[in-house]
Amino acid sequence: MQTIRQINQLREEIAGLRAQNLRVALVPTMGALHAGHIALIEAAKHVADKIVASIFVNPKQFGPSEDLARYPRRELQDARMLADAGCAILWLPSAEDMYPAGFATNVSVSGVSDGLDGAARPGHFDGVATVVAKLFNQVRPDVALFGEKDFQQLAVIRRLVADLDFGIDIIGVPTQREDDGLALSSRNVYLADDDRARAVTLPRALGVAARAIGRGNDPAAALATAEAALLGGGFDAVDYVALVDAETLVPTTDLGRPLRLLAAARIGGTRLIDNIAVELIEQG
């Protein structure tokens, strides 16, 4: 695996892959890699000839009171994981190269970014859209892969690609979970042992709510029960528990549309997110 830090070298290497008519996949990350990221690499092997992974802790998607300074950074360990997984190129730009002096452009995707995390973290998805647009222009991939755990982010990127005619296939990869159901996340390392044990309340509460809604029970009651379960299970606060259209992310109770149940809640100073598809359950 090549580790590249300069944009000119990256462009030369990508041009070489293009000259060989090779299909290129991009897996953007912020590092602190875990099995969820490696699942993206494994999925990329089925749709591309060469894989480029990027590691960039993007300051534009962190709010003033968020965890940019303490976000875990493990460059050497991450590089070994990517090499072992079969990446061809690791793209490691610096903040100064991504946002040089005088940088003045902001990419904003309205609609799918407005509620949920967009409301809880103002400006977050502008930062995501801006950096992903830059990464797409730098790597020029044929396909890019993102985890479904960040479901709203995935929706924002799909809208971005469609609206700006990037011509890139966007693939969502199912959420990877611990044995007890907790979604893998780089932020899980922040959890104290007691909080880690209680954090499993999040996927369990979503599962109960999704099954209730799928059976035709009142969605509002299911959402309220899920929120109560989170607070009763040790979470300090709930940002949202919402039932939305899986494509537009508009709140809905229309069971004739693909639905997604999303939640964000805080425990021990750590903010966790998760989501689950809602499927109709046939009543026997």
CORSULSUL-V719621 format. One record per helix or strand of 2 or more residues. SS is the DSSP state (~ for helix, > for strand). FROM is the first residue (numbers start at 1). LEN is the number of residues. If there is no record, write none. Layout:
SS&FROM&LEN  SS&FROM&LEN
This chain:
>&2&3  ~&7&13  >&24&6  ~&35&11  >&50&6  ~&59&3  ~&75&11  >&89&3  ~&95&4  ~&117&4  ~&124&16  >&143&5  ~&151&13  >&169&5  ~&186&5  ~&193&7  ~&201&14  ~&219&14  >&237&9  >&259&9  >&270&9
